[in-house]
Amino acid sequence: MTGDLVLRPVGRVESSLATREEAPRQGDEGAPDAWVVFDESVRAALHDLAPGDEVILISWFDRSDRDVLTVHPRGDLSRPATGVFSTRSPDRPNPLGLHRVTILATDGLRLHVDHLEAIDGTPIVDVKPVLGDITER
Amino acid sequence: MTGDLVLRPVGRVESSLATREEAPRQGDEGAPDAWVVFDESVRAALHDLAPGDEVILISWFDRSDRDVLTVHPRGDLSRPATGVFSTRSPDRPNPLGLHRVTILATDGLRLHVDHLEAIDGTPIVDVKPVLGDITER
């Protein structure tokens, strides 16, 4: 396949989670609230986000192994090795993470969000609204 | 922010949609079925995907304008300019697309999926399962 595609981090996670071992496997499995701190260069892109909004944060798992193609789901060796495209493993060819969160508060370039399983320092590369019904778009 | 992050395309879209103008704004707004053709290097990662699976394809909108920070939603100039992180605009700092589709058929390195609004040739960078209830993970 031709051409590498270059992502630029637009923000970083500030979280009490310091290591992968501490992080739950999914946000709804006990992950703590966290902050996302954005870069000045994307201030205008953030401007309309407000408390109560449900968004999808896209992260880059910068401590992942990109050569992994199969994993035992949830690290359980009794489960068969499964192609990573059928799992949410952070180890995968392009280590992107999807995190559905609710915005709790905004403060300039900072967003406070609930239940984020990404660890401290994780780059954030995009934010998207959760889409409602077609009639509300 | 430090360090660029490099995505490697793992597949490409084969679609009857040739231009952005032809593409609906979201997959559930009349987008056609399409194929995704994967690279040999990720065969093992694909292996467990099967017809009926609901997945999220992550694409790279390679014809986007990355300098755009605000847009008029749905191109409607009567709506106020809105930060792109509150929209699904393909024009955004990191032009990633999220596409929730159902797999209709698999054929080696090819997946046939329903309702994909990405246009022909669009790079695919990741595939993730739609997560069910915690008890099913």
HADDOCK unambig.tbl for C-alpha pairs under 7 A between the chains (distance, minus, plus):
assign (segid A and resid 1 and name CA) (segid B and resid 9 and name CA) 6.45 0.50 0.50
assign (segid A and resid 4 and name CA) (segid B and resid 6 and name CA) 6.29 0.50 0.50
assign (segid A and resid 4 and name CA) (segid B and resid 7 and name CA) 5.99 0.50 0.50
assign (segid A and resid 4 and name CA) (segid B and resid 8 and name CA) 5.43 0.50 0.50
assign (segid A and resid 5 and name CA) (segid B and resid 6 and name CA) 5.61 0.50 0.50
assign (segid A and resid 5 and name CA) (segid B and resid 7 and name CA) 4.99 0.50 0.50
assign (segid A and resid 5 and name CA) (segid B and resid 8 and name CA) 6.41 0.50 0.50
assign (segid A and resid 6 and name CA) (segid B and resid 4 and name CA) 6.31 0.50 0.50
assign (segid A and resid 6 and name CA) (segid B and resid 5 and name CA) 5.62 0.50 0.50
assign (segid A and resid 6 and name CA) (segid B and resid 6 and name CA) 4.58 0.50 0.50
assign (segid A and resid 6 and name CA) (segid B and resid 7 and name CA) 6.12 0.50 0.50
assign (segid A and resid 7 and name CA) (segid B and resid 4 and name CA) 6.00 0.50 0.50
assign (segid A and resid 7 and name CA) (segid B and resid 5 and name CA) 4.98 0.50 0.50
assign (segid A and resid 7 and name CA) (segid B and resid 6 and name CA) 6.11 0.50 0.50
assign (segid A and resid 7 and name CA) (segid B and resid 94 and name CA) 5.93 0.50 0.50
assign (segid A and resid 8 and name CA) (segid B and resid 4 and name CA) 5.43 0.50 0.50
assign (segid A and resid 8 and name CA) (segid B and resid 5 and name CA) 6.41 0.50 0.50
assign (segid A and resid 8 and name CA) (segid B and resid 94 and name CA) 6.85 0.50 0.50
assign (segid A and resid 9 and name CA) (segid B and resid 1 and name CA) 6.45 0.50 0.50
assign (segid A and resid 42 and name CA) (segid B and resid 69 and name CA) 6.91 0.50 0.50
assign (segid A and resid 44 and name CA) (segid B and resid 69 and name CA) 5.82 0.50 0.50
assign (segid A and resid 44 and name CA) (segid B and resid 70 and name CA) 6.68 0.50 0.50
assign (segid A and resid 44 and name CA) (segid B and resid 83 and name CA) 5.73 0.50 0.50
assign (segid A and resid 45 and name CA) (segid B and resid 69 and name CA) 4.65 0.50 0.50
assign (segid A and resid 45 and name CA) (segid B and resid 70 and name CA) 5.89 0.50 0.50
assign (segid A and resid 45 and name CA) (segid B and resid 83 and name CA) 3.86 0.50 0.50
assign (segid A and resid 45 and name CA) (segid B and resid 84 and name CA) 4.92 0.50 0.50
assign (segid A and resid 45 and name CA) (segid B and resid 85 and name CA) 5.37 0.50 0.50
assign (segid A and resid 46 and name CA) (segid B and resid 83 and name CA) 5.56 0.50 0.50
assign (segid A and resid 46 and name CA) (segid B and resid 85 and name CA) 5.69 0.50 0.50
assign (segid A and resid 47 and name CA) (segid B and resid 83 and name CA) 5.56 0.50 0.50
assign (segid A and resid 48 and name CA) (segid B and resid 82 and name CA) 6.37 0.50 0.50
assign (segid A and resid 48 and name CA) (segid B and resid 83 and name CA) 5.66 0.50 0.50
assign (segid A and resid 48 and name CA) (segid B and resid 86 and name CA) 6.23 0.50 0.50
assign (segid A and resid 49 and name CA) (segid B and resid 86 and name CA) 6.15 0.50 0.50
assign (segid A and resid 69 and name CA) (segid B and resid 42 and name CA) 6.91 0.50 0.50
assign (segid A and resid 69 and name CA) (segid B and resid 44 and name CA) 5.83 0.50 0.50
assign (segid A and resid 69 and name CA) (segid B and resid 45 and name CA) 4.64 0.50 0.50
assign (segid A and resid 70 and name CA) (segid B and resid 44 and name CA) 6.68 0.50 0.50
assign (segid A and resid 70 and name CA) (segid B and resid 45 and name CA) 5.88 0.50 0.50
assign (segid A and resid 82 and name CA) (segid B and resid 48 and name CA) 6.39 0.50 0.50
assign (segid A and resid 83 and name CA) (segid B and resid 44 and name CA) 5.74 0.50 0.50
assign (segid A and resid 83 and name CA) (segid B and resid 45 and name CA) 3.86 0.50 0.50
assign (segid A and resid 83 and name CA) (segid B and resid 46 and name CA) 5.58 0.50 0.50
assign (segid A and resid 83 and name CA) (segid B and resid 47 and name CA) 5.58 0.50 0.50
assign (segid A and resid 83 and name CA) (segid B and resid 48 and name CA) 5.68 0.50 0.50
assign (segid A and resid 84 and name CA) (segid B and resid 45 and name CA) 4.91 0.50 0.50
assign (segid A and resid 85 and name CA) (segid B and resid 45 and name CA) 5.38 0.50 0.50
assign (segid A and resid 85 and name CA) (segid B and resid 46 and name CA) 5.69 0.50 0.50
assign (segid A and resid 85 and name CA) (segid B and resid 127 and name CA) 5.06 0.50 0.50
assign (segid A and resid 85 and name CA) (segid B and resid 128 and name CA) 5.30 0.50 0.50
assign (segid A and resid 85 and name CA) (segid B and resid 129 and name CA) 6.99 0.50 0.50
assign (segid A and resid 86 and name CA) (segid B and resid 48 and name CA) 6.25 0.50 0.50
assign (segid A and resid 86 and name CA) (segid B and resid 49 and name CA) 6.17 0.50 0.50
assign (segid A and resid 86 and name CA) (segid B and resid 128 and name CA) 6.04 0.50 0.50
assign (segid A and resid 86 and name CA) (segid B and resid 129 and name CA) 5.39 0.50 0.50
assign (segid A and resid 87 and name CA) (segid B and resid 128 and name CA) 6.28 0.50 0.50
assign (segid A and resid 87 and name CA) (segid B and resid 129 and name CA) 6.06 0.50 0.50
assign (segid A and resid 88 and name CA) (segid B and resid 128 and name CA) 6.21 0.50 0.50
assign (segid A and resid 88 and name CA) (segid B and resid 129 and name CA) 7.00 0.50 0.50
assign (segid A and resid 94 and name CA) (segid B and resid 7 and name CA) 5.92 0.50 0.50
assign (segid A and resid 94 and name CA) (segid B and resid 8 and name CA) 6.85 0.50 0.50
assign (segid A and resid 94 and name CA) (segid B and resid 125 and name CA) 6.46 0.50 0.50
assign (segid A and resid 94 and name CA) (segid B and resid 126 and name CA) 6.39 0.50 0.50
assign (segid A and resid 125 and name CA) (segid B and resid 94 and name CA) 6.44 0.50 0.50
assign (segid A and resid 126 and name CA) (segid B and resid 94 and name CA) 6.38 0.50 0.50
assign (segid A and resid 127 and name CA) (segid B and resid 85 and name CA) 5.05 0.50 0.50
assign (segid A and resid 128 and name CA) (segid B and resid 85 and name CA) 5.29 0.50 0.50
assign (segid A and resid 128 and name CA) (segid B and resid 86 and name CA) 6.05 0.50 0.50
assign (segid A and resid 128 and name CA) (segid B and resid 87 and name CA) 6.28 0.50 0.50
assign (segid A and resid 128 and name CA) (segid B and resid 88 and name CA) 6.21 0.50 0.50
assign (segid A and resid 129 and name CA) (segid B and resid 85 and name CA) 6.99 0.50 0.50
assign (segid A and resid 129 and name CA) (segid B and resid 86 and name CA) 5.39 0.50 0.50
assign (segid A and resid 129 and name CA) (segid B and resid 87 and name CA) 6.06 0.50 0.50
